[in-house]
Amino acid sequence: MTITAPTIGVPQLTAAGALLSILSANATLPGPHVTLHIVVPGGDDRPSQWGVELTLEDDPAGFEQWRTALGIDLTAVRSDHCDLTAWLITRTVRAGVPVTLVVYFDRPDPDDEDE
């Protein structure tokens, strides 16, 4: 399978416009780290495209505020972890642009519980 990155120009500007719209409409929410990135779909029949990622660190409450503001159903949130880091992640689409919302936070160190 060959993945071709979308061109820079209108597709990237569309993602940037969606990002600007999201941030403008939710200016009072906790400030996420924002990234425009290439989204590779799960199938060969759909091309990759520019997407938006909103990332929060150690702020599950802020994640919940953003999830609610973006109208994402709670059942669409997934969780995972590795070592001492855990995260919640969910996805939606705004103005035809894929949007990922994620929060990373520390897991309790199991060695600390033995003390």
Order of alpha helices (4+ residues) and beta strands (2+ residues): alpha-beta-beta-alpha-beta-beta-beta
